[in-house]
Structures are given as structure tokens and as C-alpha cells.
């Protein structure tokens, strides 16, 4: 039985409306993992049945998926293609330049958010250093911000070759395309970011 949308539906599907039966608890839906584990294109009805939400909120998932598709159509197509392969994220990015670009843009955006905080709160860490390797540094967003604030510091951005190909060295930032599990360039300090 299909329902027509109403003003009440819009309120119920807002980000502040609880999706769980218990009330105002935060729910991690895990949609990408559910789709990946399904192993093939997944009908919306199967996705909804797999989600940890109260049955009265299932109509919100249709709206959520429509919003996501209308906002990021090309990104979702690329991400959807990734979930239909058996490749690792890194291998997939190496073979699909369009995904590599979207992924690197997302990581750079994340680095921009934390750059000023890292620099402000960690000044003592960077003072006195002559060299720093940003392991998994992507396109160098964070390393460039650090190098600008600490011009005496030689920053090396280490990432996979397909990530750093075509990026150009600046006065104190250089790029090395290499697998971090095989070799990390020598430096006074190594920076690793942890994503949880």
C-alpha cells in the first residue's frame, strides 16, 4: 500500500526526528555496508528490510535515497560502481580516475577542516623540525597548510602513485608516489591521520 506525502511526513523524515522506536537516540544505518554485503544491485525494499529502523519510519529511507541521488548523482554512481566490485578501495581508485578524483576531493575537504586546528594546537610539535612526511597525504592539502605556516619545514606528501601523479612540487612541499607499506621516506617526523 503506497502512502502520499504529507507535511507530517516531512517533519518525521527530518534529521532531528528519531528513526528508532526508542526515541531520540542516534542511529547509524550502515547503508553502504548493507549494499556491499548484498553483493549485487539491491532493491530499495530489501535495503529497507535490512535497516535497523522502526517500521513506521521506512518511508523516510525512500526520501533519503532520493535526496542523496539528486544532490550527488555522479558521486553516487561512482560509489555504487565501487560497491559492485571485489577490489579494495585503493585498487579501485587506481583503476578508475573518476572515483580517484571524487575520493581525493573528499579527503582534501576533510584536511581543510582540520588544518588550522592542527597548526594552532600543535605549534610546538612543528617548531624545530626540518622535515616531515605526511603519510597518506593525498593531494597535499594538510602538508601545504603546514608548510605555509612553517616555511623552514620541508614537507613530503607520500601517497599512492595514482594519487600524486601530476602534482607539482612547491618550494617546500614535494610529492612521492609510493606504497607506504613498502617504504616511507626519511624525515624528522612522520604524520599519520587516523579516521575512525
N, C-alpha and C positions, 0 to 999 in steps of 0.2 A: 504494500500500500504506500503510495507516494504522498508526501505532505507538501503543502505550499508554504513558501517562506512567509514569515510574519515579522513584525518589529520585535516580538518576543524572541524569535529565533536569533535575530542579530545580537540581541543582548546576551542570550545564552551562549553564543559562539564567540563572544569577545574574549580576549586573552585573560581578563580578570575573572571570568566566570569559571567555577570549578568543573573540571572534567570528571572527577571521581565522584563516587556515590557518597563518600565520607565527608565532603565539604571542601574547604579551601586549601587542600594540600596540592603541592606541586607534583605534576605527573610527567615523567619522562616517557614519551611514547615509543621511542626507538624505531620509528618508521623506516629509516634506511636499513637497519639490521634485519627487520622483518622482511622487507622486499628482497634483500640479498639472500637471506636464508631460504626464501621461496624457490629460488633457482631459475625462474623464468618470469616473463611479464605477469604481473599479479592483478587480477580483477579487484576493483575497489571493494566489492562485497567481502572478498577473502581478507583484504587488508583490515577492514573494519572489524571483522570477526577475530582477528589476531591481536587487536589493540586492547590494552588494559584500561578500558573506559566503561563507564556506566552506559547501558543500552539507550538511555534517554538522550545521550549526547552524540550518538553515531551520526546524526545529520550534520554535525559540525565538521566531521572529517571530510565530507564531500566539499564543503565550503572552503576548508583549509587547503585542500589539494588544488581547488580552482584558483584560489588566491596565489598560491605558490607558482602555479603554471603561468598565470598571467603576469606575474612580476618578473620571473626569471625563466622564460621559455627556453632560451638556448642553453643556459646553465643546467636546467633540469634534464634536457635531452642528453647533454654530455654526461651528467652524473648517472642518468638512467642507463646509458650505454656501458659505463664502468661496472655497474652492478650486475650486468648480464655476462661479464667475463670472469675468468678464473685468474686473471692477472693480479699481481699486487698493485696497490695504488701507485707506487713509484714506477713499476714497469709500464703500467697503463699510460701514465703521463709521458713517459719516454717515447711511446709509440703513437700518441695522439696529441699533436701540438695544440689543438683547440682546448682540450682538457688541461694540458700543461699551463696554458695561458690563464684560464679561469682559476685554477688552483693557485698559481703564483700570485695573481691579483688578490685573492682572498688572504693568503698568508702575508702579503705586503701590507694590506689593510690592517691586519691584526698587529703587525710590527709597528705601524704608525701609532696605534693606540697606546702601546706600552713604551715607545722610545723615550718620550720626555720624562716619564716616571722613572725608567731605568737610569737615565742620565742624572736626573735630580737626586735620586735616593742613593746612587752608587758612585758619586764623585770620587770618594776616597779610593775606591777599587781601581779606577782608571788612572788616577794620578800616579806618575812614576813608571807606568808601563810604556814600553816602546813598541810592542806588537801584540796583536790579539787575533785569534781565529774565531770567526762566527761559524760554528759547525751547523750545517743545515740552514745556512743563512739566506737561502732563496735568492732573490734579486738584489739583496744588499740593503734593504730599507733601514734596518736597525744599525748595521755597520756604518752606513753613510751618516746617520744621525750622530753616532758616537764619534766618528772621525771629524765631523764638523765641530763638535764641542771640545774635542781633544786633538788638535791638529798635529801634535807630536807623535800621535799613535798611528802606526801602520796597521790597517785592518785588512784581514784576509777573509773573504767570504768563500767558504767551502760548501759546495753542493754538487749534485749530480751534473754531469756534462750537459744534458739537455736543459737544465735549469739555467746555467750560467752562459751557455753559448750565445754569443752576440753581445754580451755585456762588456762595457769598456772600462778599463782601469782609470781611476782618477788619481789625483796627487797622492792620496794616502789610503785608497781602497783598491784592492786587486781581487780578482776572481779566480778560483781554482776549481776546475771541473774534475771531481774525483769521488770515489765511494768512501765515505767516512769509516766504513768498517774495514777498509784495507790500509788507509794511510791518512793521517792528519798532519798538515804542515806544522813545522816547529814554530813556536811563538812563546812570548812571556805568559800569556793567559789564553785559555780556551773558554768560549761561551757556548753553552748548550741551553736551548729553550725546552721547557717541559710543558706539554699540552696534556691536560687531564680532562 
